[in-house]
């Protein structure tokens, strides 16, 4: 019975890895569509969305079944409940990749406003955070999870920089407004990808040490200014 449960937990990890891989691929395709002004990669993202959503449901169902039938003890129970949270984060990331792809489809039909350097860089940062957050979960790696959380500020700063630059374009040329707004939406969606990766990192820390760090609650409980 115990070996069967271990096998079921292994299958759960594999589903999460597959889902995370699809999310990373969706991010890559959306940014490729944006940079190359190609519609085909963006349309691929839209096709992948249903597969991500299907895995979201399958993971949830697997977690509920394991809790109902196996009655896991504390450590495994935390792992299963964390998996349910993480799959929700991944599903939202898939939605954000779709949002980027939809803006890429709009921009593919318009002249390029400016060379795209910062947005692809921010996307690479967010994508690495997604990958590392999942690896931290699978390997119960607290240090890697904390690294993911710490990188979120860098993505936020880049998002603010991109917004200020695009705002300047809009002020100087009203004809640039629609393209600049589309790029601002892309940047904001990528920033939110990093937020969701950070949420996963925080869940991993809870899984490993049993301590909640969301909203700096761990510091508040210890009386440390956040």
C-alpha positions in Angstrom: 0.0 0.0 0.0 2.8 2.4 0.9 4.7 1.7 -2.4 1.5 2.3 -4.3 1.1 5.7 -2.5 4.7 6.6 -3.4 3.9 5.8 -7.0 0.8 8.0 -7.0 2.8 10.9 -5.5 5.4 10.3 -8.3 2.7 10.5 -10.9 1.4 13.7 -9.3 4.8 15.3 -9.6 5.1 14.2 -13.3 1.7 15.9 -14.1 2.9 19.1 -12.4 6.1 19.0 -14.4 4.2 18.4 -17.6 1.9 21.3 -16.9 4.8 23.6 -16.0 6.6 22.6 -19.2 3.5 23.6 -21.2 3.4 27.0 -19.4 7.0 27.6 -20.2 6.5 26.7 -23.8 3.5 29.0 -24.0 5.5 31.9 -22.6 8.3 31.2 -25.2 5.8 31.1 -28.1 4.1 34.2 -27.0 7.3 36.2 -26.8 8.5 34.7 -30.1 5.3 35.9 -31.7 5.8 39.3 -30.2 9.5 39.7 -31.2 9.2 38.2 -34.7 5.7 39.7 -35.4 4.4 36.3 -36.4 0.9 35.1 -35.8 1.5 31.3 -35.9 3.4 31.0 -32.6 0.7 33.1 -30.9 -2.0 30.8 -32.3 -0.1 27.8 -30.9 -0.4 29.4 -27.4 -4.2 29.5 -27.8 -4.2 25.8 -28.7 -2.1 24.9 -25.7 -4.4 26.6 -23.3 -7.0 23.7 -23.3 -4.2 21.2 -22.5 -3.1 23.3 -19.5 -6.6 23.6 -18.3 -7.2 19.8 -18.6 -4.1 19.1 -16.5 -5.3 21.6 -14.0 -8.5 19.6 -13.5 -6.6 16.2 -13.5 -4.1 17.4 -10.8 -7.0 18.7 -8.6 -8.9 15.4 -9.0 -5.8 13.4 -8.2 -5.0 15.5 -5.1 -8.6 15.1 -3.8 -8.6 11.4 -4.4 -5.3 10.9 -2.6 -6.5 12.9 0.4 -9.8 11.0 0.5 -8.4 7.5 0.0 -4.9 7.6 1.5 -5.4 9.9 4.5 -1.8 11.2 4.2 0.2 12.2 7.2 1.4 15.8 7.9 4.3 15.9 5.4 2.6 14.3 2.5 -0.6 16.2 3.3 1.3 19.5 3.0 2.8 18.3 -0.3 -0.6 17.4 -1.8 -2.3 20.6 -0.6 0.7 22.6 -2.0 0.3 20.8 -5.3 -3.3 21.9 -5.5 -2.3 25.6 -4.9 0.6 25.3 -7.4 -1.5 23.9 -10.2 -3.9 26.9 -9.7 -0.9 29.2 -10.1 0.2 27.4 -13.3 -3.3 27.6 -14.8 -3.3 31.4 -14.2 0.1 31.6 -15.8 -1.3 29.8 -18.9 -4.0 32.5 -19.0 -1.4 35.2 -18.8 0.6 33.7 -21.7 -2.6 33.7 -23.7 -3.0 37.4 -22.9 0.5 38.1 -24.2 -0.2 36.0 -27.3 -3.4 38.0 -28.0 -1.5 41.3 -27.8 1.1 39.8 -30.1 -1.5 39.0 -32.7 -2.6 42.6 -32.6 0.9 44.0 -32.9 1.9 41.6 -35.7 -0.3 43.6 -38.0 1.2 47.0 -37.1 4.6 48.6 -37.6 7.1 47.8 -34.8 7.1 50.7 -32.3 10.6 50.1 -31.0 13.2 47.4 -30.9 12.1 44.9 -28.2 14.9 44.3 -25.7 13.6 44.8 -22.2 10.3 42.9 -22.6 12.0 39.7 -23.9 14.6 40.1 -21.1 11.8 40.4 -18.5 10.1 37.3 -20.1 13.3 35.3 -19.7 13.5 36.3 -16.1 9.9 35.4 -15.4 10.3 32.1 -17.3 13.4 31.1 -15.2 11.4 31.9 -12.1 8.6 29.6 -13.2 11.1 26.8 -13.9 13.0 27.3 -10.6 9.8 27.5 -8.5 8.6 24.1 -9.9 12.1 22.5 -9.4 12.1 23.9 -5.8 8.7 22.2 -5.2 9.7 18.9 -6.7 13.0 18.8 -4.8 11.7 20.6 -1.7 14.6 23.1 -2.1 14.0 26.0 0.3 17.0 28.0 -0.9 15.9 27.9 -4.5 12.4 28.9 -3.5 13.7 31.9 -1.6 15.8 32.8 -4.6 12.7 32.9 -6.8 10.9 35.2 -4.3 13.9 37.5 -4.2 14.0 37.9 -8.0 10.5 39.3 -8.1 11.7 42.8 -7.3 13.9 42.8 -10.4 11.0 42.0 -12.6 8.9 44.6 -11.0 11.6 47.3 -11.5 11.9 46.3 -15.2 8.1 46.5 -15.6 8.1 50.1 -14.2 11.0 51.1 -16.4 9.2 49.8 -19.5 6.0 51.6 -18.5 7.8 54.9 -18.1 9.5 54.5 -21.5 6.3 53.6 -23.3 4.5 56.5 -21.6 7.1 58.8 -23.2 6.4 57.4 -26.6 2.7 58.1 -26.1 3.2 61.6 -25.0 5.5 62.4 -27.9 3.4 60.7 -30.6 -0.4 60.1 -30.3 -0.2 57.7 -33.2 2.0 55.4 -31.1 -0.7 55.1 -28.3 -2.4 51.9 -29.4 0.9 50.0 -29.9 2.4 51.4 -26.6 -0.7 50.4 -24.7 -0.4 46.8 -26.2 3.2 46.6 -25.0 2.3 47.9 -21.6 -0.3 45.1 -21.3 2.3 42.6 -22.4 4.8 43.9 -19.7 2.1 43.8 -17.0 1.1 40.2 -17.9 4.8 39.1 -17.7 5.1 40.9 -14.4 2.1 38.9 -13.1 3.8 35.7 -14.3 6.6 36.4 -12.0 4.2 37.1 -9.2 2.6 33.7 -9.6 6.1 32.1 -9.6 6.8 33.9 -6.4 3.6 32.5 -4.9 4.8 29.0 -5.7 8.1 29.8 -4.1 6.3 30.9 -0.9 4.2 27.7 -1.0 7.4 25.7 -1.2 8.9 27.4 1.8 5.7 26.5 3.7 6.0 22.9 2.5 9.6 22.6 3.6 9.7 24.5 6.9 6.0 24.8 7.8 6.3 28.6 7.9 4.1 31.1 6.0 6.0 34.0 4.4 3.2 35.5 2.3 2.7 39.2 3.0 5.8 39.0 5.3 3.7 37.2 7.9 6.7 35.4 9.3 8.4 38.7 10.1 5.3 40.2 11.6 4.9 37.2 13.9 8.5 37.6 15.1 8.0 41.4 15.5 10.5 42.2 12.7 9.6 45.2 10.5 8.8 44.1 6.9 
